[in-house]
């Protein structure tokens, strides 16, 4: 089972500014590409902890005494690091999004290319699948999912069509969903619109935006002063959260200020936005929308 080639591998790991005896966390282990590169740069005393909620990723665990793989969602990062006696780390790497492995495994239901049960769960432990979202969400909730997570301007019509159809019969597969929404899929835009619909449902199933928020809010207490955050995002919703958090220390409103008007934020940005080169995009199409932001704990 193949996993994707890590995007911006050198730049993302360089962003951590690795110390040989440091403690680092890769919260999106996947195929282990970023973790392998971190381990290359760590000395014998260094430690790397990795998270991945997908049971399939366990097959990629690295045989290295400095490495520990935790089969959990990274929203629980503080809790599980404490279990291993770790309260502070020197850097955290996150590569948001879905792995090529998840897209390519037809039965997972992530891809528009295959007919499969409506699933889209990154972990089988999730109680909510795409089936529940499509067949049980109210019209208002569905509309919100399509509009906010898929940027679909016709969210109203999409939701109305689904709600009306499922009154007669549940929508069980990806192909069925595609047929139900066929009139909204003109040939020259079919793939793009389907991708937006799938993205919206997937984000809702896996609570991706909420998970990112919960994770980011824990990082100031976890990372040592001078330690780094190195984060790869793949769509504007994710990138906006990361950018605002680094700049303001929160997701809404302005940064807190002290009595003298000095901005009080936990991180400062390191360099500017990093995007893949044309050459990398040519070699790895998944890289085309990647955005890397690096921040240092103040």
C-alpha positions as CSV (number, residue, x, y, z in Angstrom):
1,X,0.0,0.0,0.0
2,X,1.6,3.2,-1.1
3,X,1.7,6.5,0.8
4,X,2.3,9.9,-0.8
5,X,5.7,11.4,-1.2
6,X,6.1,14.1,1.5
7,X,5.5,17.6,0.2
8,X,8.2,20.2,0.8
9,X,10.2,17.6,2.7
10,X,13.4,19.5,3.2
11,X,11.8,22.9,3.8
12,X,9.3,21.5,6.3
13,X,12.0,19.7,8.4
14,X,14.5,22.5,8.0
15,X,11.7,24.7,9.5
16,X,12.0,22.8,12.8
17,X,15.6,23.9,13.3
18,X,16.4,20.5,14.7
19,X,18.7,20.2,17.8
20,X,20.4,16.8,18.0
21,X,19.2,16.0,21.5
22,X,15.8,17.6,21.1
23,X,12.3,16.1,21.4
24,X,10.0,16.5,18.3
25,X,6.5,15.5,17.3
26,X,5.2,14.6,13.8
27,X,1.5,14.7,14.3
28,X,0.6,13.4,10.8
29,X,2.8,10.3,10.4
30,X,1.2,8.7,7.3
31,X,3.9,6.9,5.4
32,X,6.6,8.3,7.7
33,X,8.5,10.5,5.2
34,X,8.8,13.5,7.4
35,X,9.6,11.3,10.4
36,X,12.4,9.5,8.6
37,X,14.0,12.9,7.7
38,X,13.7,14.1,11.3
39,X,15.3,11.0,12.7
40,X,18.2,11.4,10.2
41,X,19.0,14.8,11.9
42,X,18.5,13.7,15.5
43,X,21.4,12.4,17.6
44,X,21.3,9.3,19.9
45,X,19.7,11.3,22.7
46,X,17.0,12.8,20.5
47,X,13.4,11.6,20.6
48,X,10.6,11.6,18.0
49,X,6.9,11.0,18.8
50,X,4.5,10.6,15.9
51,X,0.7,10.6,15.8
52,X,-1.7,9.0,13.2
53,X,-5.3,8.1,13.9
54,X,-5.5,5.9,10.7
55,X,-4.9,2.2,11.7
56,X,-3.4,1.6,8.2
57,X,-0.4,3.9,9.1
58,X,0.7,1.5,11.9
59,X,2.2,-0.8,9.2
60,X,4.7,2.0,8.5
61,X,6.1,2.3,12.1
62,X,9.8,2.9,12.1
63,X,12.2,0.6,13.9
64,X,14.2,3.1,15.8
65,X,14.7,3.3,19.6
66,X,14.3,7.1,19.4
67,X,10.8,6.7,17.8
68,X,7.3,6.2,19.2
69,X,4.2,6.0,17.1
70,X,0.9,6.8,18.8
71,X,-2.3,5.6,17.1
72,X,-4.5,8.6,18.0
73,X,-5.9,11.8,16.7
74,X,-3.5,14.7,17.3
75,X,-6.2,16.7,18.9
76,X,-5.2,14.7,22.0
77,X,-1.5,15.6,21.7
78,X,-1.0,16.9,25.3
79,X,-2.8,14.0,26.9
80,X,-0.8,11.3,25.1
81,X,2.6,13.0,25.4
82,X,2.0,13.2,29.1
83,X,1.3,9.4,29.1
84,X,4.9,9.0,27.8
85,X,6.3,11.5,30.4
86,X,6.7,14.3,27.9
87,X,5.5,17.8,28.9
88,X,7.7,20.0,26.7
89,X,9.0,19.5,23.1
90,X,11.3,21.4,20.8
91,X,9.2,21.3,17.7
92,X,6.0,20.0,16.1
93,X,5.5,19.2,12.4
94,X,2.0,18.9,10.9
95,X,1.1,18.0,7.4
96,X,-2.7,18.5,7.1
97,X,-4.9,16.9,4.5
98,X,-5.5,13.3,3.3
99,X,-2.8,10.9,2.3
100,X,-2.6,9.5,-1.2
101,X,-3.0,6.1,0.4
102,X,-6.5,7.1,1.8
103,X,-7.5,8.5,-1.6
104,X,-6.2,5.4,-3.5
105,X,-7.9,2.8,-1.3
106,X,-11.3,2.6,-2.9
107,X,-13.2,1.2,0.0
108,X,-12.3,4.2,2.2
109,X,-14.7,6.3,0.1
110,X,-12.5,9.4,-0.1
111,X,-12.0,9.5,-3.9
112,X,-14.4,10.6,-6.6
113,X,-12.7,7.9,-8.9
114,X,-14.2,4.9,-7.2
115,X,-17.7,3.6,-6.3
116,X,-17.6,2.7,-2.6
117,X,-19.7,3.0,0.6
118,X,-20.0,6.5,1.9
119,X,-17.4,6.4,4.6
120,X,-14.5,9.0,4.5
121,X,-13.4,8.3,8.1
122,X,-9.7,8.8,8.8
123,X,-10.2,6.5,11.8
124,X,-12.6,3.6,12.0
125,X,-13.1,4.6,15.6
126,X,-15.1,7.6,14.4
127,X,-18.8,7.1,15.0
128,X,-19.9,9.5,12.2
129,X,-19.2,8.5,8.6
130,X,-20.2,10.2,5.3
131,X,-23.3,8.0,5.3
132,X,-24.6,9.7,8.4
133,X,-23.8,13.2,7.1
134,X,-25.5,12.6,3.8
135,X,-28.5,10.7,5.2
136,X,-29.1,12.1,8.6
137,X,-28.1,15.8,8.7
138,X,-30.9,18.3,8.4
139,X,-31.2,20.6,5.4
140,X,-29.7,23.5,7.3
141,X,-26.7,21.5,8.6
142,X,-26.0,20.1,5.2
143,X,-26.2,23.6,3.6
144,X,-23.7,24.9,6.2
145,X,-21.3,22.0,5.5
146,X,-21.3,22.5,1.7
147,X,-21.1,26.3,2.0
148,X,-18.4,26.6,4.7
149,X,-16.2,23.6,3.9
150,X,-16.7,23.2,0.2
151,X,-17.2,26.9,-0.8
152,X,-20.2,25.8,-2.9
153,X,-22.3,28.7,-3.8
154,X,-25.3,26.4,-4.7
155,X,-25.2,24.8,-1.2
156,X,-28.9,25.4,-0.9
157,X,-29.9,23.5,-4.0
158,X,-27.5,20.6,-3.3
159,X,-28.9,20.2,0.2
160,X,-32.5,20.4,-1.0
161,X,-31.8,17.7,-3.7
162,X,-30.2,15.3,-1.2
163,X,-32.9,15.7,1.4
164,X,-35.7,15.2,-1.1
165,X,-34.0,12.1,-2.6
166,X,-33.3,10.4,0.7
167,X,-36.9,10.5,1.8
168,X,-37.5,7.7,-0.7
169,X,-34.3,5.8,-0.2
170,X,-31.0,6.3,1.6
171,X,-27.9,7.3,-0.4
172,X,-25.4,4.5,0.3
173,X,-22.5,4.9,-2.1
174,X,-20.3,7.5,-3.7
175,X,-21.7,6.6,-7.1
176,X,-25.3,7.0,-5.9
177,X,-24.4,10.5,-4.4
178,X,-22.9,11.4,-7.8
179,X,-26.1,10.4,-9.6
180,X,-28.4,12.2,-7.2
181,X,-26.3,15.4,-7.8
182,X,-25.7,14.8,-11.5
183,X,-27.6,17.9,-12.7
184,X,-25.1,20.1,-10.7
185,X,-22.1,18.5,-12.4
186,X,-21.6,20.0,-15.9
187,X,-19.0,17.9,-17.8
188,X,-16.4,20.6,-18.0
189,X,-16.6,21.2,-14.2
190,X,-17.6,17.8,-12.9
191,X,-14.4,16.8,-11.3
192,X,-13.8,20.1,-9.6
193,X,-17.4,20.4,-8.2
194,X,-17.3,16.7,-7.0
195,X,-14.0,17.3,-5.3
196,X,-15.5,20.3,-3.4
197,X,-18.6,18.2,-2.4
198,X,-16.3,15.4,-1.2
199,X,-14.0,17.8,0.6
200,X,-16.9,19.4,2.5
201,X,-18.3,16.0,3.7
202,X,-14.8,14.7,4.6
203,X,-14.0,17.8,6.7
204,X,-17.3,17.4,8.6
205,X,-16.9,13.6,9.1
206,X,-13.4,14.0,10.6
207,X,-14.1,17.4,12.3
208,X,-10.9,18.6,10.6
209,X,-11.3,22.3,11.3
210,X,-12.2,21.8,15.0
211,X,-9.2,19.3,15.4
212,X,-6.8,21.9,13.9
213,X,-8.1,24.6,16.3
214,X,-7.8,22.3,19.3
215,X,-4.3,21.2,18.3
216,X,-3.0,24.7,17.7
217,X,-4.3,26.0,21.0
218,X,-2.3,23.4,22.8
219,X,1.0,24.2,21.1
220,X,2.1,27.3,23.2
221,X,2.1,25.2,26.4
222,X,3.9,22.3,24.7
223,X,6.7,24.0,22.8
224,X,9.8,25.2,24.6
225,X,10.9,28.8,24.0
226,X,12.8,29.0,20.7
227,X,11.1,25.8,19.6
228,X,9.3,25.6,16.3
229,X,6.0,24.9,14.6
230,X,6.2,23.7,11.0
231,X,2.8,23.4,9.3
232,X,1.7,22.3,5.8
233,X,-1.8,23.2,4.8
234,X,-3.7,22.3,1.6
235,X,-6.7,24.6,1.4
236,X,-7.5,28.1,2.5
237,X,-9.6,27.1,5.5
238,X,-6.6,25.4,7.1
239,X,-4.0,28.0,6.1
240,X,-6.2,30.9,7.4
241,X,-6.4,29.2,10.8
242,X,-2.6,28.7,11.0
243,X,-1.9,32.3,9.7
244,X,-4.3,33.9,12.2
245,X,-3.1,31.8,15.1
246,X,0.5,32.7,14.5
247,X,-0.3,36.4,14.1
248,X,-3.0,36.9,16.7
249,X,-2.6,33.9,19.1
250,X,-6.3,33.2,18.4
251,X,-8.8,32.5,15.6
252,X,-11.1,35.5,15.9
253,X,-10.5,39.0,17.0
254,X,-7.2,40.8,17.5
255,X,-4.2,39.7,19.5
256,X,-4.2,40.5,23.2
257,X,-2.1,43.5,24.3
258,X,-0.5,44.4,27.6
259,X,-1.0,47.7,29.5
260,X,1.5,49.5,27.3
261,X,-0.2,48.3,24.0
262,X,2.4,45.7,23.2
263,X,1.1,42.7,21.4
264,X,1.1,39.5,23.5
265,X,1.3,36.4,21.2
266,X,3.0,33.0,21.8
267,X,4.7,32.7,18.4
268,X,6.5,34.8,15.9
269,X,6.6,33.8,12.2
270,X,9.8,32.6,10.7
271,X,10.3,33.7,7.1
272,X,7.4,34.0,4.7
273,X,4.9,31.6,3.2
274,X,6.7,28.7,1.4
275,X,5.1,27.0,-1.6
276,X,6.4,24.2,-3.8
277,X,8.5,24.8,-6.9
278,X,7.1,24.1,-10.4
279,X,9.5,21.1,-10.5
280,X,8.1,19.6,-7.3
281,X,4.5,20.1,-8.5
282,X,5.4,18.4,-11.8
283,X,6.8,15.4,-9.9
284,X,4.0,15.3,-7.2
285,X,0.6,16.8,-8.3
286,X,-0.6,16.7,-4.6
287,X,1.9,19.5,-3.9
288,X,0.2,22.0,-6.0
289,X,-2.0,23.6,-3.3
290,X,0.5,23.2,-0.4
291,X,1.4,26.1,1.8
292,X,4.1,25.9,4.5
293,X,4.2,28.3,7.5
294,X,6.9,28.2,10.2
295,X,6.6,29.9,13.6
296,X,8.9,30.1,16.7
297,X,7.8,30.0,20.3
298,X,8.6,33.4,21.9
